[in-house]
C-alpha cells in the first residue's frame, strides 16, 4: 500500500513537470513571436533617446540624430514610416528641441530604462533592447500565473487556464510593446501574490518599491493598497503603525528621488504631476478652453474608448462576481472579495488622476481578478464535493 502511494506521488510529480515544460514551451513561442513581430510604437524612440543621453551624449541635436538614425537602420522601412508620418510624429522627427521636451514623460521609469541600457550594453540593438524587458516580464508573468493557479486548482486546469489567459490579446499586446507596462504588471502581480496567496509584508513591500521605479504612477496603487491592509483586520498579516509609517516614508523617498534626479533637469516641478497634467491632453485644447472643461472632455472621450475598445467593464463585472452573493455590508465580505473590489476602486481613482483606461495599465489587476475568480469557484467545487460525500 505504501509503495503504491509513493508511485502515485511520483506520477503526479511527473505530470506536473510535463505540464510545466509544455506550458513554458508555448509561452516561449509567444515570446519569440513578440520578438519577431513587435509593435514598434513611438514610445520606443523616446526610450532610445534617454538611453543615448545616458551614454554620454548631452547635445540635444546629437541625441535626436542618433535616435532616428538607429531607428531607421534597425526598424523595417514600412514600420519606420509610421513613426514619422503623422503631424505630431513628423514634428518630432524634424525638431530636436520639441522631441527632447517630450523625454521627461518617459524618463520617470528608471528601472525599465536601466534594463534597456543593460540589454543595449550586452550587444542587442537599441530598438530591440527597448522590447526585451517587456518580453522577459511577459514570460515571468506566465510562470507566476501558472504557479498561482496550481495552488488553487488542479494542474491540468491551471495549464489550460494559464495558456488561455497568456494567449489573450491584451496579454500578448504588452509583450510586443516598447513600454514599461509589462514590467510594471509583473512587479504588481508579484506583490499581489504576496498579499493574497502567500502573505508577506517584506516581499510585498519590495515589489511595490520596484513597481514605483518601473512606473512612477504606481505609487497611487501602492499607497492605497498599503493603507487598505493597515486598516483592514481581515488580512492574515498585521501591519503595525511603525511598519505603515516606514512603508509610506519609503514611497515618498522613492517618488521624490525619481522626480528630483530625473525630472528636475528637464525644468519640471519636482512634484511632477502638476506639470504633467498641463501637457497630458490628447485633444491639445488646454490652451484654447478652460483646463477643467478640457479635462472633462478628455475623461469623457477616454471613458467611451474604454467601453468600446478595452476590457475594464468586463473585469469590473468579474470582480463583482467574486463578491457574490453580494452584500452591501462590507464587514460581511471576505478579504479576497474586498481586495477584488479594491482593485476596481483603484482603477477608478487612477482614471480621475490620469484619464486613461487602456488595458495595458491594468494587466496585474485583471490577472489578480481572474485568479481570485478561479479560487472562489474552485473552493466552491471542493465544498460541494465534500458535501456529496
Kinemage of the C-alpha trace (Angstrom):
@kinemage 1
@onewidth
@group {chain A} dominant
@subgroup {mainchain}
@vectorlist {calphas} color= white
{ca unk a 1} P 0.000 0.000 0.000
{ca unk a 2} L 2.805 2.390 0.904
{ca unk a 3} L 4.677 1.582 -2.326
{ca unk a 4} L 1.538 2.310 -4.357
{ca unk a 5} L 1.150 5.676 -2.635
{ca unk a 6} L 4.775 6.573 -3.435
{ca unk a 7} L 4.292 5.581 -7.076
{ca unk a 8} L 1.186 7.768 -7.333
{ca unk a 9} L 3.148 10.720 -5.925
{ca unk a 10} L 5.897 10.157 -8.494
{ca unk a 11} L 3.361 10.032 -11.322
{ca unk a 12} L 1.760 13.278 -10.091
{ca unk a 13} L 5.150 14.979 -9.927
{ca unk a 14} L 5.969 13.716 -13.425
{ca unk a 15} L 2.644 15.005 -14.785
{ca unk a 16} L 3.169 18.407 -13.168
{ca unk a 17} L 6.681 18.608 -14.572
{ca unk a 18} L 5.464 17.660 -18.054
{ca unk a 19} L 2.654 20.212 -17.941
{ca unk a 20} L 5.103 22.896 -16.823
{ca unk a 21} L 7.525 22.031 -19.649
{ca unk a 22} L 4.770 22.202 -22.288
{ca unk a 23} L 3.427 25.402 -20.749
{ca unk a 24} L 6.869 27.050 -20.832
{ca unk a 25} L 7.306 25.925 -24.449
{ca unk a 26} L 4.105 27.657 -25.539
{ca unk a 27} L 4.903 30.814 -23.561
{ca unk a 28} L 8.322 30.886 -25.229
{ca unk a 29} L 6.608 30.640 -28.617
{ca unk a 30} L 4.589 33.779 -27.866
{ca unk a 31} L 7.740 35.463 -26.567
{ca unk a 32} L 9.500 34.613 -29.835
{ca unk a 33} L 6.522 35.937 -31.784
{ca unk a 34} L 6.712 39.209 -29.819
{ca unk a 35} L 10.443 39.409 -30.523
{ca unk a 36} L 9.972 38.900 -34.259
{ca unk a 37} L 6.765 40.947 -34.607
{ca unk a 38} L 6.960 43.918 -32.220
{ca unk a 39} L 4.590 46.867 -32.493
{ca unk a 40} L 7.337 49.487 -32.979
{ca unk a 41} L 5.262 52.012 -31.017
{ca unk a 42} L 6.508 55.605 -30.997
{ca unk a 43} L 7.449 55.431 -27.302
{ca unk a 44} L 10.382 53.286 -28.415
{ca unk a 45} L 12.080 56.383 -29.842
{ca unk a 46} L 11.773 58.314 -26.584
{ca unk a 47} L 13.256 55.485 -24.519
{ca unk a 48} L 16.048 55.075 -27.062
{ca unk a 49} L 16.851 58.783 -26.747
{ca unk a 50} L 17.051 58.583 -22.951
{ca unk a 51} L 19.482 55.659 -23.142
{ca unk a 52} L 21.567 57.574 -25.693
{ca unk a 53} L 21.577 60.530 -23.298
{ca unk a 54} L 22.772 58.211 -20.521
{ca unk a 55} L 25.543 57.039 -22.863
{ca unk a 56} L 27.365 60.385 -22.503
{ca unk a 57} L 25.569 62.226 -25.298
{ca unk a 58} L 24.349 65.542 -23.882
{ca unk a 59} L 23.783 67.624 -27.026
{ca unk a 60} L 20.087 67.767 -27.966
{ca unk a 61} L 20.745 67.680 -31.707
{ca unk a 62} L 23.109 64.740 -31.333
{ca unk a 63} L 20.634 62.758 -29.227
{ca unk a 64} L 17.915 63.371 -31.805
{ca unk a 65} L 20.134 62.463 -34.745
{ca unk a 66} L 21.477 59.230 -33.224
{ca unk a 67} L 17.987 58.138 -32.122
{ca unk a 68} L 16.405 58.479 -35.546
{ca unk a 69} L 19.460 57.086 -37.364
{ca unk a 70} L 19.401 53.928 -35.222
{ca unk a 71} L 15.651 53.608 -35.701
{ca unk a 72} L 15.970 53.995 -39.484
{ca unk a 73} L 18.664 51.321 -39.642
{ca unk a 74} L 17.041 48.768 -37.317
{ca unk a 75} L 13.300 49.116 -37.994
{ca unk a 76} L 11.651 47.840 -41.195
{ca unk a 77} L 11.021 50.746 -43.639
{ca unk a 78} L 7.228 50.411 -43.535
{ca unk a 79} L 7.143 50.393 -39.743
{ca unk a 80} L 9.601 53.274 -39.552
{ca unk a 81} L 7.369 55.241 -41.880
{ca unk a 82} L 4.535 55.044 -39.337
{ca unk a 83} L 6.840 56.614 -36.737
{ca unk a 84} L 7.428 59.792 -38.754
{ca unk a 85} L 4.303 60.428 -40.860
{ca unk a 86} L 1.521 61.893 -38.653
{ca unk a 87} L 1.683 65.660 -37.950
{ca unk a 88} L 2.873 65.128 -34.371
{ca unk a 89} L 5.418 62.468 -35.281
{ca unk a 90} L 6.684 64.448 -38.241
{ca unk a 91} L 7.248 67.382 -35.923
{ca unk a 92} L 9.195 65.149 -33.512
{ca unk a 93} L 11.313 63.810 -36.384
{ca unk a 94} L 12.254 67.274 -37.623
{ca unk a 95} L 12.553 69.282 -34.390
{ca unk a 96} L 15.239 68.144 -31.906
{ca unk a 97} L 14.087 70.652 -29.271
{ca unk a 98} L 10.447 69.562 -29.371
{ca unk a 99} L 11.498 65.919 -29.319
{ca unk a 100} L 13.787 66.469 -26.325
{ca unk a 101} L 10.986 68.264 -24.452
{ca unk a 102} L 8.908 65.058 -24.576
{ca unk a 103} L 11.539 62.925 -22.851
{ca unk a 104} L 10.503 63.925 -19.324
{ca unk a 105} L 7.273 61.959 -19.851
{ca unk a 106} L 9.336 58.794 -20.309
{ca unk a 107} L 12.334 59.382 -18.055
{ca unk a 108} L 10.350 58.618 -14.875
{ca unk a 109} L 10.617 54.846 -15.421
{ca unk a 110} L 14.241 54.308 -14.284
{ca unk a 111} L 14.001 50.544 -13.709
{ca unk a 112} L 12.690 49.922 -17.227
{ca unk a 113} L 15.243 52.317 -18.728
{ca unk a 114} L 18.033 50.671 -16.739
{ca unk a 115} L 17.062 47.284 -18.184
{ca unk a 116} L 17.105 48.765 -21.698
{ca unk a 117} L 20.577 50.167 -21.059
{ca unk a 118} L 21.780 46.783 -19.794
{ca unk a 119} L 20.477 44.888 -22.836
{ca unk a 120} L 21.971 47.548 -25.115
{ca unk a 121} L 25.392 47.216 -23.489
{ca unk a 122} L 25.195 43.417 -23.746
{ca unk a 123} L 25.028 43.786 -27.511
{ca unk a 124} L 21.402 43.984 -28.629
{ca unk a 125} L 20.338 46.770 -30.965
{ca unk a 126} L 18.798 49.717 -29.156
{ca unk a 127} L 15.283 49.279 -30.650
{ca unk a 128} L 15.245 45.597 -29.644
{ca unk a 129} L 16.631 46.487 -26.213
{ca unk a 130} L 13.510 48.579 -25.561
{ca unk a 131} L 11.399 45.475 -26.251
{ca unk a 132} L 13.294 42.829 -24.271
{ca unk a 133} L 12.138 43.942 -20.772
{ca unk a 134} L 8.536 43.545 -21.960
{ca unk a 135} L 9.148 40.049 -23.333
{ca unk a 136} L 11.052 38.939 -20.229
{ca unk a 137} L 8.321 40.311 -17.948
{ca unk a 138} L 5.620 38.615 -20.031
{ca unk a 139} L 7.436 35.295 -19.580
{ca unk a 140} L 7.762 35.825 -15.806
{ca unk a 141} L 4.081 36.754 -15.553
{ca unk a 142} L 3.254 33.472 -17.300
{ca unk a 143} L 5.317 31.447 -14.818
{ca unk a 144} L 3.848 33.203 -11.785
{ca unk a 145} L 0.322 32.833 -13.134
{ca unk a 146} L 0.764 29.081 -13.667
{ca unk a 147} L 2.300 28.677 -10.200
{ca unk a 148} L -0.537 30.629 -8.573
{ca unk a 149} L -3.279 28.778 -10.439
{ca unk a 150} L -1.765 25.430 -9.428
{ca unk a 151} L -2.184 26.439 -5.788
{ca unk a 152} L -5.933 26.872 -6.120
{ca unk a 153} L -6.973 24.300 -8.728
{ca unk a 154} L -5.864 21.089 -10.423
{ca unk a 155} L -2.642 21.143 -12.511
{ca unk a 156} L -4.340 20.381 -15.836
{ca unk a 157} L -6.922 23.141 -15.326
{ca unk a 158} L -4.111 25.530 -14.327
{ca unk a 159} L -2.276 24.546 -17.528
{ca unk a 160} L -5.282 25.219 -19.797
{ca unk a 161} L -6.400 28.337 -17.951
{ca unk a 162} L -2.871 29.762 -17.881
{ca unk a 163} L -2.378 29.305 -21.627
{ca unk a 164} L -5.779 30.756 -22.491
{ca unk a 165} L -5.048 33.831 -20.386
{ca unk a 166} L -1.490 34.291 -21.663
{ca unk a 167} L -2.668 33.887 -25.266
{ca unk a 168} L -5.338 36.575 -24.810
{ca unk a 169} L -4.856 39.687 -26.977
{ca unk a 170} L -4.431 42.075 -24.043
{ca unk a 171} L -1.614 39.859 -22.699
{ca unk a 172} L 0.220 39.299 -25.996
{ca unk a 173} L -0.052 43.019 -26.685
{ca unk a 174} L 2.076 44.071 -23.697
{ca unk a 175} L 4.845 41.659 -24.748
{ca unk a 176} L 5.073 43.385 -28.137
{ca unk a 177} L 5.302 46.966 -26.854
{ca unk a 178} L 8.355 49.013 -26.003
{ca unk a 179} L 6.813 50.348 -22.799
{ca unk a 180} L 7.265 49.615 -19.073
{ca unk a 181} L 3.713 48.228 -18.845
{ca unk a 182} L 4.715 44.559 -18.938
{ca unk a 183} L 7.447 45.071 -16.328
{ca unk a 184} L 5.094 47.082 -14.118
{ca unk a 185} L 2.431 44.384 -14.474
{ca unk a 186} L 4.804 41.633 -13.373
{ca unk a 187} L 6.003 43.562 -10.307
{ca unk a 188} L 2.488 44.461 -9.150
{ca unk a 189} L 1.209 40.950 -9.889
{ca unk a 190} L 4.037 39.544 -7.754
{ca unk a 191} L 3.149 41.991 -4.965
{ca unk a 192} L -0.494 40.888 -5.149
{ca unk a 193} L 0.640 37.250 -4.894
{ca unk a 194} L 2.405 38.075 -1.629
{ca unk a 195} L -0.737 39.785 -0.385
{ca unk a 196} L -3.358 37.217 -1.368
{ca unk a 197} L -1.740 33.810 -1.685
{ca unk a 198} L 1.387 33.895 0.451
{ca unk a 199} L 1.091 36.941 2.709
{ca unk a 200} L 4.420 38.620 3.343
{ca unk a 201} L 4.904 42.260 4.265
{ca unk a 202} L 8.579 42.210 3.252
{ca unk a 203} L 8.073 40.718 -0.230
{ca unk a 204} L 5.003 42.871 -0.877
{ca unk a 205} L 6.974 45.978 0.099
{ca unk a 206} L 9.925 45.014 -2.116
{ca unk a 207} L 7.791 44.517 -5.215
{ca unk a 208} L 5.859 47.713 -4.501
{ca unk a 209} L 9.100 49.702 -4.367
{ca unk a 210} L 10.326 48.140 -7.621
{ca unk a 211} L 6.985 48.871 -9.276
{ca unk a 212} L 7.334 52.574 -8.445
{ca unk a 213} L 10.725 52.593 -10.144
{ca unk a 214} L 9.141 50.859 -13.132
{ca unk a 215} L 6.249 53.356 -13.370
{ca unk a 216} L 6.069 56.421 -11.145
{ca unk a 217} L 2.262 56.454 -11.142
{ca unk a 218} L 2.244 53.058 -9.387
{ca unk a 219} L 2.719 54.999 -6.164
{ca unk a 220} L -1.058 55.580 -6.179
{ca unk a 221} L -1.738 51.835 -6.229
{ca unk a 222} L 0.934 51.110 -3.626
{ca unk a 223} L -0.321 53.810 -1.250
{ca unk a 224} L -3.985 52.777 -1.450
{ca unk a 225} L -3.313 49.051 -1.020
{ca unk a 226} L -0.852 49.561 1.835
{ca unk a 227} L -3.381 51.767 3.622
{ca unk a 228} L -6.133 49.208 2.996
{ca unk a 229} L -4.003 46.430 4.513
{ca unk a 230} L -3.107 48.568 7.517
{ca unk a 231} L -6.701 49.460 8.353
{ca unk a 232} L -8.207 46.084 7.412
{ca unk a 233} L -8.202 43.429 10.126
{ca unk a 234} L -9.116 40.582 7.761
{ca unk a 235} L -5.639 40.259 6.214
{ca unk a 236} L -3.620 37.334 7.573
{ca unk a 237} L -0.722 39.636 8.392
{ca unk a 238} L -0.897 42.692 10.591
{ca unk a 239} L 0.956 45.877 9.616
{ca unk a 240} L 1.960 47.835 12.704
{ca unk a 241} L 1.792 51.601 12.837
{ca unk a 242} L 5.576 51.810 12.607
{ca unk a 243} L 5.727 49.492 9.609
{ca unk a 244} L 2.989 51.515 7.948
{ca unk a 245} L 4.840 54.802 8.503
{ca unk a 246} L 8.102 53.308 7.222
{ca unk a 247} L 6.357 51.941 4.110
{ca unk a 248} L 4.811 55.334 3.318
{ca unk a 249} L 8.106 57.098 4.014
{ca unk a 250} L 9.915 54.873 1.522
{ca unk a 251} L 7.207 55.504 -1.072
{ca unk a 252} L 7.735 59.251 -0.662
{ca unk a 253} L 11.528 58.893 -0.797
{ca unk a 254} L 11.310 56.808 -3.992
{ca unk a 255} L 8.930 59.274 -5.587
{ca unk a 256} L 10.998 62.385 -4.894
{ca unk a 257} L 14.314 60.698 -5.631
{ca unk a 258} L 12.982 59.927 -9.123
{ca unk a 259} L 11.472 63.360 -9.726
{ca unk a 260} L 14.398 65.320 -8.244
{ca unk a 261} L 17.140 63.417 -10.044
{ca unk a 262} L 15.390 62.750 -13.344
{ca unk a 263} L 12.580 65.286 -13.871
{ca unk a 264} L 14.155 68.422 -12.380
{ca unk a 265} L 16.905 68.666 -15.065
{ca unk a 266} L 14.109 68.963 -17.663
{ca unk a 267} L 12.781 72.040 -15.839
{ca unk a 268} L 9.691 70.326 -14.451
{ca unk a 269} L 8.189 70.689 -10.975
{ca unk a 270} L 9.617 68.017 -8.657
{ca unk a 271} L 6.028 67.073 -7.810
{ca unk a 272} L 5.898 66.022 -11.496
{ca unk a 273} L 2.120 65.729 -11.905
{ca unk a 274} L 1.263 69.469 -11.706
{ca unk a 275} L 3.453 69.936 -14.784
{ca unk a 276} L 2.432 66.631 -16.341
{ca unk a 277} L -1.297 67.425 -16.327
{ca unk a 278} L -0.639 70.629 -18.284
{ca unk a 279} L 0.785 68.574 -21.142
{ca unk a 280} L -1.265 65.384 -20.955
{ca unk a 281} L -4.297 66.146 -23.078
{ca unk a 282} L -4.860 64.120 -26.197
{ca unk a 283} L -7.138 66.802 -27.650
{ca unk a 284} L -4.493 69.531 -27.095
{ca unk a 285} L -7.172 72.007 -26.033
{ca unk a 286} L -5.771 73.308 -22.767
{ca unk a 287} L -4.623 76.479 -24.486
{ca unk a 288} L -7.972 77.171 -26.173
{ca unk a 289} L -10.508 76.242 -23.477
{ca unk a 290} L -10.510 76.135 -19.690
{ca unk a 291} L -8.372 73.328 -18.208
{ca unk a 292} L -11.359 71.937 -16.289
{ca unk a 293} L -13.541 71.772 -19.401
{ca unk a 294} L -10.723 70.153 -21.363
{ca unk a 295} L -10.197 67.628 -18.554
{ca unk a 296} L -13.851 66.582 -18.573
{ca unk a 297} L -13.835 66.361 -22.361
{ca unk a 298} L -10.766 64.144 -22.223
{ca unk a 299} L -12.238 61.985 -19.431
{ca unk a 300} L -15.463 61.508 -21.376
{ca unk a 301} L -13.551 60.580 -24.519
{ca unk a 302} L -11.375 58.063 -22.679
{ca unk a 303} L -14.380 56.535 -20.876
{ca unk a 304} L -16.172 55.949 -24.187
{ca unk a 305} L -12.973 54.490 -25.642
{ca unk a 306} L -12.712 52.114 -22.680
{ca unk a 307} L -16.282 50.901 -23.173
{ca unk a 308} L -15.811 50.327 -26.902
{ca unk a 309} L -12.242 49.053 -27.125
{ca unk a 310} L -10.996 47.945 -23.691
{ca unk a 311} L -11.897 45.337 -21.074
{ca unk a 312} L -12.495 47.398 -17.925
{ca unk a 313} L -16.268 46.822 -17.805
{ca unk a 314} L -15.797 43.064 -18.220
{ca unk a 315} L -13.346 42.816 -15.330
{ca unk a 316} L -15.478 45.096 -13.175
{ca unk a 317} L -18.262 42.538 -13.662
{ca unk a 318} L -15.901 39.659 -12.798
{ca unk a 319} L -14.832 41.472 -9.630
{ca unk a 320} L -18.490 41.842 -8.717
{ca unk a 321} L -18.974 38.138 -9.436
{ca unk a 322} L -16.259 37.310 -6.903
{ca unk a 323} L -18.303 39.048 -4.204
{ca unk a 324} L -21.479 37.055 -4.947
{ca unk a 325} L -23.719 36.585 -3.131
{ca unk a 326} L -23.209 40.341 -2.874
{ca unk a 327} L -23.615 42.029 0.499
{ca unk a 328} L -23.968 45.777 0.911
{ca unk a 329} L -22.294 45.374 4.298
{ca unk a 330} L -18.539 45.283 3.670
{ca unk a 331} L -17.929 43.609 7.014
{ca unk a 332} L -19.687 40.501 5.672
{ca unk a 333} L -17.258 40.183 2.748
{ca unk a 334} L -14.103 38.066 2.926
{ca unk a 335} L -10.688 39.624 2.444
{ca unk a 336} L -10.291 38.376 -1.120
{ca unk a 337} L -13.712 39.750 -2.055
{ca unk a 338} L -12.809 43.121 -0.590
{ca unk a 339} L -9.492 43.072 -2.421
{ca unk a 340} L -11.173 42.472 -5.791
{ca unk a 341} L -13.438 45.474 -5.208
{ca unk a 342} L -10.423 47.498 -4.071
{ca unk a 343} L -8.710 46.843 -7.416
{ca unk a 344} L -11.681 48.292 -9.296
{ca unk a 345} L -11.729 51.272 -6.910
{ca unk a 346} L -8.022 51.916 -7.594
{ca unk a 347} L -8.615 51.826 -11.352
{ca unk a 348} L -11.320 54.473 -10.946
{ca unk a 349} L -9.081 56.632 -8.730
{ca unk a 350} L -6.262 56.379 -11.248
{ca unk a 351} L -8.691 57.314 -14.010
{ca unk a 352} L -9.604 60.504 -12.152
{ca unk a 353} L -5.916 61.392 -11.798
{ca unk a 354} L -4.854 60.072 -15.202
{ca unk a 355} L -7.830 59.699 -17.587
{ca unk a 356} L -6.915 56.528 -19.428
{ca unk a 357} L -8.437 53.049 -19.060
{ca unk a 358} L -6.208 51.259 -21.566
{ca unk a 359} L -5.812 47.585 -20.641
{ca unk a 360} L -2.018 47.743 -20.653
{ca unk a 361} L -2.018 49.804 -17.441
{ca unk a 362} L -4.130 47.300 -15.503
{ca unk a 363} L -2.902 43.849 -16.547
{ca unk a 364} L -1.881 42.959 -12.971
{ca unk a 365} L -5.342 43.955 -11.749
{ca unk a 366} L -7.074 41.833 -14.378
{ca unk a 367} L -4.885 38.793 -13.716
{ca unk a 368} L -5.490 39.013 -9.977
{ca unk a 369} L -9.241 39.224 -10.523
{ca unk a 370} L -9.101 36.130 -12.747
{ca unk a 371} L -7.098 34.196 -10.148
{ca unk a 372} L -9.487 35.230 -7.371
{ca unk a 373} L -12.408 34.107 -9.519
{ca unk a 374} L -10.774 30.695 -10.067
{ca unk a 375} L -10.095 30.424 -6.325
{ca unk a 376} L -13.687 31.258 -5.466
{ca unk a 377} L -15.245 28.641 -7.715
{ca unk a 378} L -12.558 26.008 -7.137
{ca unk a 379} L -13.184 26.284 -3.399
{ca unk a 380} L -16.899 26.106 -4.084
{ca unk a 381} L -16.461 22.880 -6.031
{ca unk a 382} L -14.362 21.425 -3.235
{ca unk a 383} L -17.074 22.257 -0.714
{ca unk a 384} L -19.741 20.721 -2.925
{ca unk a 385} L -17.757 17.524 -3.470
{ca unk a 386} L -17.182 17.201 0.263
{ca unk a 387} L -20.922 17.654 0.898
{ca unk a 388} L -21.817 14.965 -1.644
{ca unk a 389} L -19.510 12.506 0.061
